[in-house]
Amino acid sequence: MKLIGKGTALTAWLAVLVLAGCTGWPIVDGQASAPQEAPAATAAFKEDIAPEAASGRVARHVVRAKDYMLVSAHPLATRAGARILADGGTAIDAVIASQMVLTLVEPQSSGIGGGAFIVSYDKASQTMQTYDGRETAPAAARADRYMQEGAPIEFWDAVHSGLSVGVPGVLHALALAHADHGRMDWASLFAPAITLAEEGFAVTPRLHTSLEANHALRDQPDAAAYFYDPAGRAWPVGHWLRNPALAQTLRLIAQDGPQAFYRGRIAEDIVAAVARHAVPGDLTVADMAGYRALRREPLCAPYKVYEVCGMPPPSSGPLAVIQMLNILSHTPISSLAPQSLAAVHLFSEAGRLAFADRDYYVADPAYVDVPVEAMISPSYLALRAALINPTKSQGSMPPGDPAGMRAVRGRDNSAELPSTTHVVAVDRAGNVVSMTSSIETAFGSKIFVDGFLLNNQLTDFSFASVDAQGRPVANRIEAGKRPRSSMAPMIVMHQGQPVMAIGAPGGAAIINYVAKTILGVLDWGLDIQAAISLPNFGSRNRHTELERGTSLHSLAAGLQAMGHEVREVDATSGLHGIVLTPSGLEGGADPRREGLAMGE
């Protein structure tokens, strides 16, 4: 696959616009003309895009490149980022361009109305930096936000309300990372998404299925007018969808920087949309103007001959992955077949132990003490590993006591549902970015404003501020606080150099998805695509989950005999990763979604 040369940028973007129309999907939008036949310049593109149009799980092979690579959840977003890399942009430049396109084409998962965590490796300085773009609670938020008559309200009642919307953080985080590591002009990175929003893109099978299944989105007039036909039917696969409102929003942000989003008309529109919901929220223009993304020191820990790095709290993801990997290093799992009964048992038991600690100890470190060093101490993890019985499940495990806190911390039972996205990029200079971004549940709060959806991330907080014993829950709601997350953008190092970038959507299951894939590459010797494609399994300290419709079904009876409560579940993980080898780059995109790995 060859990208169009630098001298044909206009032709390149015309090509991008018609890609979705080249897949064989019917164009049925009566309100917009069908796209013209693709110019000859797009011939090389069609081969890469067409297989991704098929619904359902498709076979994938590892993608190899010499100089640069990007993997994202949608071919158009991957194409946008790859174009930036081809033109000499940095990894963060490319990720910004991809995220703006994802706001348009994958609105069920992420966008500028949500938040993100970014892990960035700078080759020149050989340093790593993380950026916390997690949403924050409004200044008016109180601990009883989701309580009524002393009991938590229904989860979906909280989601589908103005009370679930936190101050979006992804734009501020991207701007902060761009200031540190960007090369191309900020405004130029928005051009692909602006053009696509104006000219249109074809609805994919995944977007259509998500729209068809979502009834709450139809209840919001502004969202319904964009996502459904006048009869309330989801736009069919191939419908040519345009979003001029988003194009205008992105144009303002491109011209004036992130302040155009956090102050002025867009901020006022966000606040007004939240306030006029049937269940109004308390977000203010002062909350918007006061938002700041944060630079944080990465969380790094040894794992055998590697160093595994990721986002520190308020994300629990990398912390739990590090715990799982090091607990498993005390077991024979690396010598077992990846889909064997023993391997799935050991992996699930390690997950129980990590999730038990996560539920008690992890929250926004500006509000509570998170005993990170104690939780990843080799001696502590050795004690935890000793609790694993190689022939019997321990069921729901209690937390450890890494820093003498167990008696004063309550358990958080908050839900984290799987609507998120992950992007990884490596540029010509060897810079690496791993970013996970989200609007929380599918289509977030369902509040649609200025062409994009607002998050419902505040439902990631514990609804109850204390547990049944009256102990405070670390992840309780407080003004200005960032809710705990399971997002796990990670970079693996070896002898001071990056060897792998990985991450996934999937709610709390992200932790198991990412741990499985790292284990697959580092211990089982799989290539990145094979590790991603491996059926998903694990436990979140409740039942043991096996990916439905896979070969893992044959293990169910054996696991049950070992004491596991087994549930076969859908596990559309959306893992995206790149492995850096002495001979080049190897990329993988999850066959459970519509993503694409691309490089040169």
Secondary structure in CASP SS format (residue, H / E / C, confidence):
PFRMAT SS
TARGET T0000
AUTHOR 0000-0000-0000
METHOD secondary structure of the structure
MODEL  1
M C 1.00
K C 1.00
L C 1.00
I C 1.00
G C 1.00
K H 1.00
G H 1.00
T H 1.00
A H 1.00
L H 1.00
T H 1.00
A H 1.00
W H 1.00
L H 1.00
A H 1.00
V H 1.00
L H 1.00
V H 1.00
L H 1.00
A H 1.00
G H 1.00
C H 1.00
T C 1.00
G C 1.00
W C 1.00
P C 1.00
I C 1.00
V C 1.00
D C 1.00
G C 1.00
Q C 1.00
A C 1.00
S C 1.00
A C 1.00
P C 1.00
Q C 1.00
E C 1.00
A C 1.00
P C 1.00
A H 1.00
A H 1.00
T H 1.00
A H 1.00
A H 1.00
F H 1.00
K H 1.00
E H 1.00
D H 1.00
I H 1.00
A H 1.00
P H 1.00
E H 1.00
A H 1.00
A C 1.00
S C 1.00
G C 1.00
R C 1.00
V C 1.00
A C 1.00
R C 1.00
H C 1.00
V C 1.00
V E 1.00
R E 1.00
A E 1.00
K C 1.00
D C 1.00
Y C 1.00
M E 1.00
L E 1.00
V E 1.00
S E 1.00
A C 1.00
H C 1.00
P H 1.00
L H 1.00
A H 1.00
T H 1.00
R H 1.00
A H 1.00
G H 1.00
A H 1.00
R H 1.00
I H 1.00
L H 1.00
A H 1.00
D C 1.00
G C 1.00
G C 1.00
T C 1.00
A H 1.00
I H 1.00
D H 1.00
A H 1.00
V H 1.00
I H 1.00
A H 1.00
S H 1.00
Q H 1.00
M H 1.00
V H 1.00
L H 1.00
T H 1.00
L H 1.00
V H 1.00
E C 1.00
P C 1.00
Q C 1.00
S C 1.00
S C 1.00
G C 1.00
I C 1.00
G C 1.00
G C 1.00
G E 1.00
A E 1.00
F E 1.00
I E 1.00
V E 1.00
S E 1.00
Y E 1.00
D E 1.00
K C 1.00
A C 1.00
S C 1.00
Q C 1.00
T E 1.00
M E 1.00
Q E 1.00
T E 1.00
Y E 1.00
D E 1.00
G E 1.00
R C 1.00
E C 1.00
T E 1.00
A C 1.00
P C 1.00
A C 1.00
A C 1.00
A C 1.00
R C 1.00
A C 1.00
D C 1.00
R C 1.00
Y C 1.00
M E 1.00
Q E 1.00
E C 1.00
G C 1.00
A E 1.00
P E 1.00
I C 1.00
E C 1.00
F H 1.00
W H 1.00
D H 1.00
A H 1.00
V H 1.00
H C 1.00
S C 1.00
G H 1.00
L H 1.00
S H 1.00
V C 1.00
G C 1.00
V E 1.00
P C 1.00
G C 1.00
V H 1.00
L H 1.00
H H 1.00
A H 1.00
L H 1.00
A H 1.00
L H 1.00
A H 1.00
H H 1.00
A H 1.00
D H 1.00
H H 1.00
G C 1.00
R C 1.00
M C 1.00
D C 1.00
W H 1.00
A H 1.00
S H 1.00
L H 1.00
F H 1.00
A H 1.00
P H 1.00
A H 1.00
I H 1.00
T H 1.00
L H 1.00
A H 1.00
E H 1.00
E H 1.00
G C 1.00
F E 1.00
A E 1.00
V C 1.00
T C 1.00
P H 1.00
R H 1.00
L H 1.00
H H 1.00
T H 1.00
S H 1.00
L H 1.00
E H 1.00
A H 1.00
N C 1.00
H C 1.00
A H 1.00
L H 1.00
R H 1.00
D H 1.00
Q C 1.00
P H 1.00
D H 1.00
A H 1.00
A H 1.00
A H 1.00
Y H 1.00
F H 1.00
Y E 1.00
D C 1.00
P C 1.00
A C 1.00
G C 1.00
R C 1.00
A E 1.00
W C 1.00
P C 1.00
V C 1.00
G C 1.00
H C 1.00
W E 1.00
L E 1.00
R C 1.00
N C 1.00
P H 1.00
A H 1.00
L H 1.00
A H 1.00
Q H 1.00
T H 1.00
L H 1.00
R H 1.00
L H 1.00
I H 1.00
A H 1.00
Q H 1.00
D H 1.00
G C 1.00
P C 1.00
Q H 1.00
A H 1.00
F H 1.00
Y H 1.00
R C 1.00
G C 1.00
R H 1.00
I H 1.00
A H 1.00
E H 1.00
D H 1.00
I H 1.00
V H 1.00
A H 1.00
A H 1.00
V H 1.00
A H 1.00
R C 1.00
H C 1.00
A C 1.00
V C 1.00
P C 1.00
G C 1.00
D C 1.00
L C 1.00
T C 1.00
V H 1.00
A H 1.00
D H 1.00
M H 1.00
A H 1.00
G C 1.00
Y C 1.00
R C 1.00
A C 1.00
L E 1.00
R E 1.00
R E 1.00
E C 1.00
P C 1.00
L E 1.00
C E 1.00
A E 1.00
P E 1.00
Y E 1.00
K C 1.00
V C 1.00
Y E 1.00
E E 1.00
V E 1.00
C E 1.00
G E 1.00
M C 1.00
P C 1.00
P C 1.00
P C 1.00
S E 1.00
S C 1.00
G H 1.00
P H 1.00
L H 1.00
A H 1.00
V H 1.00
I H 1.00
Q H 1.00
M H 1.00
L H 1.00
N H 1.00
I H 1.00
L H 1.00
S C 1.00
H C 1.00
T C 1.00
P C 1.00
I H 1.00
S H 1.00
S H 1.00
L C 1.00
A C 1.00
P C 1.00
Q C 1.00
S C 1.00
L H 1.00
A H 1.00
A H 1.00
V H 1.00
H H 1.00
L H 1.00
F H 1.00
S H 1.00
E H 1.00
A H 1.00
G H 1.00
R H 1.00
L H 1.00
A H 1.00
F H 1.00
A H 1.00
D H 1.00
R H 1.00
D H 1.00
Y H 1.00
Y H 1.00
V C 1.00
A C 1.00
D C 1.00
P C 1.00
A C 1.00
Y C 1.00
V C 1.00
D C 1.00
V C 1.00
P C 1.00
V H 1.00
E H 1.00
A H 1.00
M H 1.00
I C 1.00
S C 1.00
P H 1.00
S H 1.00
Y H 1.00
L H 1.00
A H 1.00
L H 1.00
R H 1.00
A H 1.00
A C 1.00
L C 1.00
I C 1.00
N E 1.00
P C 1.00
T C 1.00
K E 1.00
S C 1.00
Q C 1.00
G C 1.00
S C 1.00
M C 1.00
P C 1.00
P C 1.00
G C 1.00
D C 1.00
P C 1.00
A C 1.00
G C 1.00
M C 1.00
R H 1.00
A H 1.00
V H 1.00
R C 1.00
G E 1.00
R C 1.00
D C 1.00
N C 1.00
S C 1.00
A C 1.00
E C 1.00
L C 1.00
P C 1.00
S E 1.00
T E 1.00
T E 1.00
H E 1.00
V E 1.00
V E 1.00
A E 1.00
V E 1.00
D C 1.00
R C 1.00
A C 1.00
G C 1.00
N C 1.00
V E 1.00
V E 1.00
S E 1.00
M E 1.00
T E 1.00
S E 1.00
S E 1.00
I E 1.00
E E 1.00
T C 1.00
A C 1.00
F C 1.00
G C 1.00
S C 1.00
K C 1.00
I C 1.00
F E 1.00
V E 1.00
D C 1.00
G C 1.00
F E 1.00
L E 1.00
L C 1.00
N C 1.00
N C 1.00
Q H 1.00
L H 1.00
T H 1.00
D H 1.00
F C 1.00
S E 1.00
F C 1.00
A C 1.00
S C 1.00
V E 1.00
D C 1.00
A C 1.00
Q C 1.00
G C 1.00
R C 1.00
P E 1.00
V E 1.00
A C 1.00
N C 1.00
R E 1.00
I C 1.00
E C 1.00
A C 1.00
G C 1.00
K C 1.00
R C 1.00
P C 1.00
R C 1.00
S E 1.00
S C 1.00
M C 1.00
A C 1.00
P C 1.00
M E 1.00
I E 1.00
V E 1.00
M E 1.00
H E 1.00
Q C 1.00
G C 1.00
Q E 1.00
P E 1.00
V E 1.00
M E 1.00
A E 1.00
I E 1.00
G E 1.00
A C 1.00
P C 1.00
G C 1.00
G H 1.00
A H 1.00
A H 1.00
I H 1.00
I H 1.00
N H 1.00
Y H 1.00
V H 1.00
A H 1.00
K H 1.00
T H 1.00
I H 1.00
L H 1.00
G H 1.00
V H 1.00
L H 1.00
D C 1.00
W C 1.00
G C 1.00
L C 1.00
D C 1.00
I H 1.00
Q H 1.00
A H 1.00
A H 1.00
I H 1.00
S H 1.00
L C 1.00
P C 1.00
N C 1.00
F E 1.00
G E 1.00
S E 1.00
R C 1.00
N C 1.00
R C 1.00
H C 1.00
T E 1.00
E E 1.00
L E 1.00
E E 1.00
R C 1.00
G C 1.00
T C 1.00
S H 1.00
L H 1.00
H H 1.00
S H 1.00
L H 1.00
A H 1.00
A H 1.00
G H 1.00
L H 1.00
Q H 1.00
A H 1.00
M C 1.00
G C 1.00
H C 1.00
E C 1.00
V E 1.00
R E 1.00
E E 1.00
V E 1.00
D C 1.00
A C 1.00
T C 1.00
S C 1.00
G C 1.00
L C 1.00
H E 1.00
G E 1.00
I E 1.00
V E 1.00
L E 1.00
T E 1.00
P C 1.00
S C 1.00
G E 1.00
L E 1.00
E E 1.00
G E 1.00
G E 1.00
A E 1.00
D C 1.00
P C 1.00
R C 1.00
R C 1.00
E C 1.00
G C 1.00
L E 1.00
A E 1.00
M E 1.00
G E 1.00
E C 1.00
END
